Amino acid sequence: MNIDQLNHYKQRLAFETDSWDVYEALNRNEPVVVVDGRSAEAYAREHIPGAINLPHREICAETTEALDKARLYVCYCGGSSRVHNLM
């Protein structure tokens, strides 16, 4: 792996996470907000406890301007089986 490749992946990891890291961050009460990007109907059926609903089609400057910029927002929009595994 060359230095350009290494830098590429290092930058990507700064903005990506996995379900285990999110689970651990929530258990440690870190300033993480989970954003469910699915429809309101899917959110109503089931969602990660504490998640807020912001359907991906509605994400824009206006709908996110009130979000606390000091917090880390982790978005998900996976199927219900993925949500169920995190609950």
C-alpha positions in Angstrom: 0.0 0.0 0.0 1.4 3.4 -0.9 1.1 6.6 1.0 -1.7 7.9 -1.1 -3.8 4.8 -0.5 -3.1 5.0 3.2 -4.1 8.6 3.4 -7.3 7.8 1.4 -8.4 5.2 3.9 -7.4 7.2 6.9 -9.6 10.1 5.7 -12.5 7.8 5.0 -12.3 6.3 8.5 -12.6 9.7 10.0 -16.2 9.8 8.8 -17.2 6.1 8.9 -18.1 3.8 11.8 -19.7 0.4 12.3 -22.6 -0.8 14.4 -20.3 -2.1 17.2 -18.6 1.3 17.6 -22.0 3.1 17.7 -23.2 0.6 20.3 -20.2 1.1 22.4 -20.4 4.9 22.1 -24.0 4.9 23.2 -23.3 2.7 26.1 -20.5 5.1 27.2 -22.9 8.0 26.9 -20.7 9.7 24.4 -22.2 12.7 22.6 -23.5 10.7 19.7 -26.9 11.1 18.1 -28.3 8.3 16.0 -30.3 9.5 13.0 -32.7 7.2 11.3 -32.9 8.2 7.7 -35.8 5.9 6.9 -39.4 6.9 6.4 -41.6 8.0 9.3 -43.5 4.8 8.9 -40.4 2.6 9.1 -39.2 4.6 12.1 -42.6 4.1 13.9 -42.4 0.3 13.4 -38.9 0.0 15.0 -35.8 2.1 15.5 -32.7 2.2 17.6 -33.6 3.4 21.0 -32.9 7.1 21.3 -32.6 7.6 17.5 -34.2 10.7 15.9 -36.0 10.4 12.6 -34.9 12.5 9.7 -35.9 10.8 6.4 -33.1 11.0 3.9 -35.2 12.8 1.4 -35.7 15.6 3.8 -32.1 16.1 4.8 -31.0 19.6 3.8 -29.5 22.8 5.3 -32.9 23.8 6.7 -33.7 20.5 8.4 -30.3 20.3 10.0 -29.6 23.8 11.0 -30.8 23.4 14.5 -28.6 20.3 15.2 -25.9 20.7 17.8 -22.7 20.9 15.9 -20.7 19.7 19.0 -22.3 16.3 18.7 -21.5 13.5 16.4 -24.4 12.3 14.2 -24.5 8.8 12.9 -27.0 8.1 10.2 -28.5 4.7 9.2 -31.1 3.7 6.7 -30.8 -0.1 6.7 -33.5 -2.6 6.6 -35.5 -3.6 9.7 -33.4 -6.7 10.3 -30.3 -4.5 10.8 -32.2 -2.2 13.2 -33.4 -5.2 15.1 -29.8 -6.5 15.6 -28.8 -3.2 17.3 -31.7 -3.2 19.7 
